Amino acid sequence: MKIITLEPIPNQSLTVALDNALWELRLVTCNGSLCVTVRRNNQTIVDGARAVAGELIIQDSHRAEFGNFAVLTNNNELVDYQKFGVSQFL
């Protein structure tokens, strides 16, 4: 497992190289939730999925093939961008 530290800002995009693949992640605050778009090598894997603490972002059809992401929080708190890099990580 690799921990990706996010910035404590409401909307952000980042690119990370993992296992010889280029991952692009876009995180957007939507009505108090966090929505995530995931692209792998320019192919959209997930578009606007709601991030729930401790739950996998990429669902079954792609999970085994590519790996996955989840937002880790203390005590399964709701995902809150203001806590990124402090007590919440990707």
C-alpha positions in Angstrom: 0.0 0.0 0.0 1.2 3.5 -0.9 0.0 6.6 0.9 -0.6 9.7 -1.2 -0.8 12.9 0.8 -3.4 15.3 -0.6 -3.5 19.0 -0.1 -6.2 20.5 2.2 -8.0 22.3 -0.6 -11.5 21.6 -1.9 -10.7 20.8 -5.6 -7.4 19.4 -6.9 -5.9 17.2 -9.5 -2.7 15.2 -9.3 -0.7 12.7 -11.4 1.2 9.8 -9.9 3.2 7.0 -11.5 2.5 3.6 -9.9 3.5 0.2 -11.2 4.5 1.5 -14.6 1.2 3.3 -15.1 0.4 7.0 -15.1 -2.6 7.7 -12.8 -4.5 11.0 -13.0 -6.8 11.8 -10.1 -9.3 14.7 -9.9 -10.9 15.3 -6.6 -13.8 17.7 -6.4 -16.0 18.8 -3.5 -19.7 18.2 -4.3 -22.5 19.0 -1.9 -20.4 18.3 1.1 -19.0 15.0 -0.4 -15.8 14.3 -2.3 -16.2 13.1 -5.9 -13.3 11.4 -7.6 -12.4 10.9 -11.3 -9.6 8.3 -12.0 -7.7 7.9 -15.2 -5.0 5.4 -15.9 -2.7 5.9 -19.0 -5.3 8.4 -20.4 -8.2 5.9 -20.0 -11.1 6.9 -17.7 -11.6 4.2 -15.1 -14.0 6.1 -12.7 -15.8 9.4 -13.4 -17.2 11.3 -10.5 -17.5 8.5 -8.0 -18.3 9.5 -4.4 -15.4 8.9 -2.0 -16.5 7.1 1.2 -14.0 6.6 4.1 -12.3 3.3 3.8 -14.3 2.2 0.7 -12.6 1.3 -2.6 -13.0 4.0 -5.3 -12.6 1.7 -8.3 -15.4 -0.9 -8.4 -15.2 -4.6 -9.3 -14.8 -4.6 -13.0 -11.4 -2.9 -13.0 -10.2 -3.5 -9.4 -8.2 -6.8 -9.8 -6.6 -5.6 -13.1 -5.3 -2.2 -12.0 -5.2 -1.8 -8.2 -7.3 0.6 -6.3 -7.6 3.8 -4.2 -9.4 4.6 -1.0 -9.5 7.6 1.4 -8.3 6.6 4.8 -9.7 8.6 7.8 -9.5 8.3 11.6 -12.5 6.3 13.0 -14.2 6.2 9.6 -14.9 9.9 9.8 -16.6 11.5 6.7 -14.1 12.5 4.0 -13.2 16.2 4.6 -10.7 17.9 2.4 -9.7 20.2 5.3 -8.2 17.2 7.0 -6.2 16.0 4.0 -2.5 15.5 5.0 -3.4 15.7 8.7 -5.6 12.7 9.5 -7.0 11.8 6.0 -4.9 10.3 3.2 -5.4 8.6 -0.2 
